Amino acid sequence: MEFSDTNIIPYFQPILCAAANKIYSYEVLGRYIDNDGNIKSLGAFFSDPNTTHNEALRVDRIIRRKAMEQYAREKRTEYLFINIRLAWLDNYIDNHEELPTIQWAKELGIDPQNIVIEITEEEFVTEDAHLNILSYYKNEGCRIALDDYGKNASNIDRLAVLQPDIIKINIDYIHKSETSHHYRKYLKSLAIFAESMGIEILYEGVETPRQLEICMSSRGRLYQGYLIALPQASMTNAVVAHSVFSAAVDEAYKSQYKKYTRLDLLKSYLDTKVEVFLLENPCFYEKENIDEYLTILYQDIPAIRRVYICDKSGKQISYNFECNNKEIKYSGFLGSNWVWRGYFQEAMENFISGQKSGLSTSYRDFTSKKKIYTYFNAVTSDVYLFIDINKIPVVFN
């Protein structure tokens, strides 16, 4: 089918912001009207290896121009996501001011600050020419989004060089997160990293309530997908499943509240047990038979995986005391240093701030791969008690 200005139209998919449950932006998507009057996606056309560079650029410019005209006509103020292939910028390496998107924005009275230039992560290479063009977009006020982050050859170098404003997480990761805790952890780690770098996370391709719940628990701000809103012909009165999103927010709050309430109860329970133990066994850490004392503590607390003592520098001053197949045993690690471990750093932060005890964030044990928490208690200013707790129901009594 021959694509032309008469049968190509732009569609717009809303992107929601979790902070306000309102439309943050619209992504421009290509559609065409077939001979029977049906509206179909141009996705297959752009992904077809037989589609030439020039033909793809010609069709994209029709979509882009029409989308920007409609954006101006409808007097929108949300961000407008525009997909651009880096190869399409080659003709403007020496004449940045002639970039069509910037020219059209000025012509149509669109503030460039409302435009987000979206490039595909797998296309990005650290060529100075492309970086200079992207810098020009930024200098004009546009934001830069890196699409499909995580696909193929993602690496920190790309983020460091490009310094995007937004990362769009690869859709496959979001879908796989429903059945894999590895992907769920990866999503959360990406969000934490991006947050530390001042980069916003956008989860695209959200199709089920479970995916939305996972993404929301991973600390993301922006959401896009069929569950939330379908691509549509107009940005005016866009149809968005605000109620679905509100329900997910409420569910996220309930889930987090339940989680942290339970962890607070667990910490209070451990505080009480350890406090009683310390009162009944003062200065146990100075005794030669320290393992006997750890046995007492171990047997008094259900769900313990291991117990051990460290000094304030992170050096372990007792053996690991743990249980394997209901058999209590001592293992190595005497003299090991854990200052590099996350839970020890969390302990230091707690102790320095004046707290006597705390509970680490959850993590997977290196050997068992089970999810655990580490409880820590400053027995003295120089002696720290650590208790690893299995992620199983704890009986409070």
QUIQUIDA-V641824 format. One record per residue. N is the residue number from 1. SS is DSSP state (helix for helix, strand for strand, loop for the rest). PHI is phi in degrees with one decimal (NA if undefined). Layout:
N|SS|PHI, N|SS|PHI
This chain:
1|loop|NA, 2|loop|-83.5, 3|loop|-94.2, 4|loop|-147.2, 5|loop|-61.7, 6|loop|-82.9, 7|loop|-119.0, 8|strand|-103.3, 9|strand|-137.9, 10|strand|-89.4, 11|strand|-119.6, 12|strand|-132.3, 13|strand|-105.8, 14|strand|-65.1, 15|strand|-120.9, 16|strand|-97.2, 17|strand|-103.9, 18|loop|-65.6, 19|loop|-64.1, 20|loop|-128.6, 21|loop|50.7, 22|strand|-135.2, 23|strand|-69.2, 24|strand|-90.2, 25|strand|-164.1, 26|strand|-128.0, 27|strand|-97.7, 28|strand|-79.2, 29|strand|-125.9, 30|strand|-88.2, 31|strand|-134.1, 32|strand|-139.4, 33|strand|-102.0, 34|loop|-79.4, 35|loop|-64.9, 36|loop|-97.7, 37|loop|85.4, 38|loop|-84.0, 39|strand|-93.8, 40|strand|-130.1, 41|strand|-77.2, 42|loop|-95.3, 43|helix|-58.1, 44|helix|-64.0, 45|helix|-63.2, 46|helix|-71.3, 47|helix|-88.1, 48|loop|-69.3, 49|loop|-63.3, 50|loop|-83.4, 51|loop|-75.1, 52|loop|-72.6, 53|helix|-56.3, 54|helix|-66.2, 55|helix|-69.1, 56|helix|-62.7, 57|helix|-64.6, 58|helix|-61.0, 59|helix|-66.5, 60|helix|-62.0, 61|helix|-66.0, 62|helix|-64.9, 63|helix|-62.2, 64|helix|-62.0, 65|helix|-62.8, 66|helix|-63.5, 67|helix|-63.7, 68|helix|-69.3, 69|helix|-62.8, 70|helix|-67.5, 71|helix|-58.3, 72|helix|-69.4, 73|helix|-64.5, 74|loop|-84.8, 75|loop|54.6, 76|loop|-81.5, 77|loop|-124.5, 78|loop|-72.8, 79|strand|-69.0, 80|strand|-121.6, 81|strand|-84.8, 82|strand|-121.5, 83|strand|-80.9, 84|loop|-135.8, 85|loop|-81.7, 86|helix|-59.2, 87|helix|-62.4, 88|helix|-71.9, 89|helix|-90.2, 90|helix|-58.3, 91|helix|-74.2, 92|helix|-120.9, 93|loop|-61.1, 94|loop|-105.3, 95|loop|-143.4, 96|helix|-56.2, 97|helix|-64.7, 98|helix|-95.8, 99|loop|-55.5, 100|helix|-56.6, 101|helix|-60.3, 102|helix|-69.2, 103|helix|-61.5, 104|helix|-65.0, 105|helix|-60.4, 106|helix|-67.2, 107|helix|-64.5, 108|helix|-91.2, 109|loop|75.2, 110|loop|-93.4, 111|loop|-69.1, 112|helix|-55.5, 113|helix|-67.4, 114|helix|-92.1, 115|strand|-103.2, 116|strand|-114.1, 117|strand|-86.9, 118|strand|-107.4, 119|strand|-118.7, 120|strand|-80.3, 121|helix|-57.8, 122|helix|-70.5, 123|helix|-85.5, 124|loop|-73.1, 125|loop|-129.5, 126|loop|-83.4, 127|loop|-94.8, 128|helix|-58.2, 129|helix|-61.2, 130|helix|-67.7, 131|helix|-62.3, 132|helix|-64.6, 133|helix|-68.1, 134|helix|-63.6, 135|helix|-64.7, 136|helix|-64.7, 137|helix|-56.4, 138|helix|-62.5, 139|helix|-64.0, 140|loop|-79.7, 141|loop|111.6, 142|loop|-69.1, 143|strand|-98.3, 144|strand|-117.2, 145|strand|-118.4, 146|strand|-104.2, 147|strand|-84.7, 148|strand|56.9, 149|strand|-63.6, 150|loop|106.1, 151|loop|-85.7, 152|loop|59.0, 153|loop|-101.1, 154|loop|-60.4, 155|loop|-158.3, 156|helix|-65.0, 157|helix|-59.2, 158|helix|-64.3, 159|helix|-67.3, 160|helix|-64.1, 161|helix|-77.3, 162|helix|-77.9, 163|loop|50.5, 164|loop|-70.6, 165|loop|-86.6, 166|strand|-138.2, 167|strand|-115.4, 168|strand|-98.2, 169|strand|-73.2, 170|loop|-55.2, 171|helix|-59.9, 172|helix|-61.5, 173|helix|-64.7, 174|helix|-66.9, 175|helix|-67.1, 176|helix|-71.6, 177|loop|-65.8, 178|loop|-65.1, 179|loop|-119.1, 180|loop|-133.9, 181|helix|-69.8, 182|helix|-63.8, 183|helix|-70.0, 184|helix|-63.5, 185|helix|-64.7, 186|helix|-65.5, 187|helix|-58.7, 188|helix|-67.1, 189|helix|-65.9, 190|helix|-62.8, 191|helix|-64.5, 192|helix|-64.6, 193|helix|-62.9, 194|helix|-61.0, 195|helix|-60.1, 196|helix|-67.2, 197|helix|-98.4, 198|loop|74.8, 199|loop|-107.3, 200|strand|-85.9, 201|strand|-103.0, 202|strand|-121.6, 203|strand|-93.9, 204|loop|-108.1, 205|loop|76.9, 206|loop|-73.1, 207|loop|-122.7, 208|loop|-132.7, 209|helix|-58.0, 210|helix|-63.9, 211|helix|-62.4, 212|helix|-64.2, 213|helix|-62.1, 214|helix|-64.2, 215|helix|-62.8, 216|helix|-66.5, 217|helix|-72.9, 218|loop|-91.5, 219|loop|74.4, 220|loop|-91.7, 221|loop|-103.2, 222|strand|-114.1, 223|strand|-138.4, 224|loop|-147.1, 225|loop|157.6, 226|loop|-62.9, 227|loop|-63.7, 228|loop|-92.0, 229|loop|-163.8, 230|loop|-83.1, 231|loop|-60.7, 232|strand|-142.1, 233|loop|-73.5, 234|loop|-132.8, 235|loop|-88.6, 236|loop|-76.4, 237|loop|55.5, 238|loop|-60.4, 239|loop|-85.9, 240|loop|-132.0, 241|loop|-82.0, 242|helix|-60.4, 243|helix|-66.0, 244|helix|-63.5, 245|helix|-67.7, 246|helix|-61.9, 247|helix|-62.8, 248|helix|-67.0, 249|helix|-63.6, 250|helix|-61.7, 251|helix|-66.3, 252|helix|-63.6, 253|helix|-63.3, 254|helix|-62.0, 255|helix|-63.9, 256|helix|-67.5, 257|helix|-61.8, 258|helix|-61.9, 259|helix|-61.9, 260|helix|-73.9, 261|helix|-66.4, 262|helix|-63.7, 263|helix|-66.8, 264|helix|-66.2, 265|helix|-64.1, 266|helix|-62.3, 267|helix|-63.9, 268|helix|-62.6, 269|helix|-62.6, 270|helix|-67.8, 271|helix|-56.9, 272|helix|-64.3, 273|helix|-61.5, 274|helix|-69.6, 275|helix|-61.7, 276|helix|-63.4, 277|helix|-59.7, 278|helix|-68.4, 279|helix|-67.0, 280|helix|-82.2, 281|loop|-133.5, 282|loop|-64.1, 283|loop|55.0, 284|helix|-61.8, 285|helix|-70.2, 286|helix|-93.8, 287|loop|-80.7, 288|loop|-71.6, 289|loop|-97.9, 290|helix|-57.5, 291|helix|-63.0, 292|helix|-64.5, 293|helix|-70.2, 294|helix|-65.4, 295|helix|-63.0, 296|helix|-59.6, 297|helix|-64.9, 298|helix|-60.5, 299|helix|-71.5, 300|helix|-89.7, 301|loop|-124.2, 302|loop|-72.2, 303|loop|72.8, 304|strand|-69.7, 305|strand|-98.7, 306|strand|-157.5, 307|strand|-132.5, 308|strand|-162.6, 309|strand|-120.5, 310|strand|-128.5, 311|strand|-88.4, 312|loop|-68.0, 313|loop|-88.7, 314|loop|100.6, 315|strand|-79.1, 316|strand|-76.2, 317|loop|-112.0, 318|loop|-141.4, 319|loop|-73.7, 320|strand|-69.6, 321|strand|-114.6, 322|strand|-144.2, 323|strand|-120.9, 324|strand|-132.6, 325|loop|54.5, 326|loop|68.3, 327|strand|-104.3, 328|strand|-78.1, 329|strand|-149.2, 330|strand|-103.1, 331|strand|-127.9, 332|loop|-69.9, 333|loop|83.7, 334|loop|-60.2, 335|loop|91.4, 336|loop|-69.1, 337|strand|-116.2, 338|loop|-115.6, 339|loop|-63.5, 340|loop|-83.8, 341|loop|-78.3, 342|helix|-60.2, 343|helix|-66.4, 344|helix|-69.6, 345|helix|-66.6, 346|helix|-65.3, 347|helix|-62.2, 348|helix|-58.6, 349|helix|-61.1, 350|helix|-63.3, 351|helix|-66.1, 352|helix|-64.6, 353|loop|-79.8, 354|loop|99.2, 355|loop|-85.9, 356|loop|-86.8, 357|strand|-149.1, 358|strand|-173.8, 359|strand|-130.4, 360|loop|-71.5, 361|loop|-68.1, 362|loop|-73.0, 363|strand|-156.8, 364|strand|-96.1, 365|loop|-63.8, 366|loop|-60.6, 367|loop|-91.0, 368|loop|-85.5, 369|loop|68.1, 370|loop|-82.7, 371|strand|-77.6, 372|strand|-138.0, 373|strand|-118.9, 374|strand|-115.0, 375|strand|-90.6, 376|strand|-131.5, 377|strand|-143.0, 378|strand|-81.8, 379|loop|-58.5, 380|loop|-138.4, 381|loop|-70.0, 382|loop|-116.1, 383|strand|-125.1, 384|strand|-116.0, 385|strand|-98.6, 386|strand|-122.2, 387|strand|-130.2, 388|strand|-88.3, 389|strand|-112.2, 390|strand|-65.3, 391|loop|-82.7, 392|loop|-136.3, 393|loop|-55.5, 394|loop|-105.2, 395|loop|-84.8, 396|loop|-93.6, 397|loop|-148.2
